[in-house]
């Protein structure tokens, strides 16, 4: 929210969307996408690929590129396994997000 209002040129468009009633749809769709990716990652990783849960929660943090999720998973796991999972997927997730953002700009 801070960067949308202060740090980028998209602040006005973001504020306009929120004022026009698009906030619920915007926040709701973001929450649904995040939940589907998180639960899908945990389900496929743990059930099908048999990745240990500590490593998998670190991988989830890396996929979402969220250090706060990594800190939580480290606290829960009480081992360094989440660090391994995070380090294994974070670089690729970051590159994919950069490329996806560029593709969206080109397509729109």
C-alpha positions as CSV (number, residue, x, y, z in Angstrom):
1,X,0.0,0.0,0.0
2,X,2.8,2.4,0.9
3,X,4.6,1.9,-2.4
4,X,1.4,2.2,-4.4
5,X,0.8,5.6,-2.9
6,X,4.3,7.0,-2.5
7,X,7.0,5.2,-4.3
8,X,5.7,4.6,-7.8
9,X,3.8,6.4,-10.5
10,X,0.8,4.0,-10.2
11,X,-0.4,5.6,-6.9
12,X,-3.1,7.7,-8.5
13,X,-4.5,4.7,-10.5
14,X,-4.4,2.5,-7.4
15,X,-6.2,5.1,-5.3
16,X,-8.8,5.7,-8.0
17,X,-9.5,1.9,-8.2
18,X,-10.0,1.8,-4.5
19,X,-12.3,4.8,-4.5
20,X,-14.5,3.3,-7.3
21,X,-15.3,0.2,-5.4
22,X,-12.8,-2.1,-6.9
23,X,-11.0,-2.6,-3.7
24,X,-12.9,-5.7,-2.6
25,X,-12.4,-7.5,-5.9
26,X,-8.8,-6.5,-6.0
27,X,-8.0,-7.6,-2.5
28,X,-10.2,-10.7,-2.8
29,X,-8.6,-11.9,-6.0
30,X,-5.1,-11.4,-4.5
31,X,-6.1,-13.4,-1.4
32,X,-7.6,-16.2,-3.5
33,X,-4.5,-16.5,-5.8
34,X,-2.2,-16.5,-2.8
35,X,-4.2,-19.1,-1.0
36,X,-4.4,-21.4,-4.1
37,X,-0.7,-21.2,-4.8
38,X,0.2,-21.8,-1.1
39,X,-2.1,-24.7,-0.5
40,X,-1.3,-26.2,-4.0
41,X,2.4,-26.0,-3.2
42,X,2.0,-27.6,0.2
43,X,-0.3,-30.3,-1.1
44,X,1.7,-31.3,-4.2
45,X,5.0,-31.0,-2.5
46,X,4.2,-33.0,0.6
47,X,1.8,-35.6,-0.7
48,X,3.1,-36.2,-4.2
49,X,6.7,-35.3,-4.1
50,X,7.3,-36.3,-0.4
51,X,9.3,-33.1,0.4
52,X,9.8,-32.7,4.1
53,X,7.5,-30.1,5.6
54,X,10.3,-27.9,6.9
55,X,12.0,-27.7,3.5
56,X,8.6,-27.2,1.8
57,X,7.6,-24.3,3.9
58,X,10.9,-22.6,3.0
59,X,10.2,-23.3,-0.6
60,X,6.8,-21.7,-0.2
61,X,8.4,-18.6,1.3
62,X,10.8,-18.5,-1.7
63,X,8.0,-18.9,-4.3
64,X,6.2,-16.0,-2.6
65,X,9.5,-14.2,-2.2
66,X,8.5,-13.4,1.4
67,X,11.2,-13.3,4.0
68,X,8.5,-12.9,6.7
69,X,7.1,-16.3,5.7
70,X,10.7,-17.7,5.9
71,X,11.1,-16.3,9.4
72,X,7.8,-17.9,10.5
73,X,8.7,-21.3,9.0
74,X,12.2,-21.2,10.6
75,X,10.5,-20.5,14.0
76,X,8.1,-23.4,13.5
77,X,10.6,-25.9,12.1
78,X,13.4,-25.1,14.6
79,X,16.0,-26.2,12.1
80,X,17.7,-24.8,9.0
81,X,15.6,-26.9,6.6
82,X,13.4,-23.9,5.5
83,X,16.6,-22.0,4.6
84,X,17.5,-24.7,2.1
85,X,14.1,-24.7,0.5
86,X,14.1,-20.9,0.3
87,X,17.5,-20.7,-1.3
88,X,16.6,-23.4,-3.8
89,X,13.6,-21.5,-5.3
90,X,14.0,-17.8,-4.5
91,X,16.3,-16.9,-7.5
92,X,14.0,-18.6,-10.0
93,X,10.8,-17.1,-8.5
94,X,12.3,-13.6,-8.6
95,X,13.3,-14.0,-12.3
96,X,9.9,-15.4,-13.2
97,X,8.1,-12.5,-11.5
98,X,10.3,-10.0,-13.3
99,X,9.6,-11.6,-16.7
100,X,5.9,-12.0,-16.0
101,X,5.7,-8.3,-15.1
102,X,7.4,-7.4,-18.4
103,X,5.0,-9.6,-20.3
104,X,2.0,-8.1,-18.7
105,X,3.3,-4.6,-19.6
106,X,3.8,-5.7,-23.2
107,X,0.4,-7.4,-23.5
108,X,-1.5,-4.5,-21.9
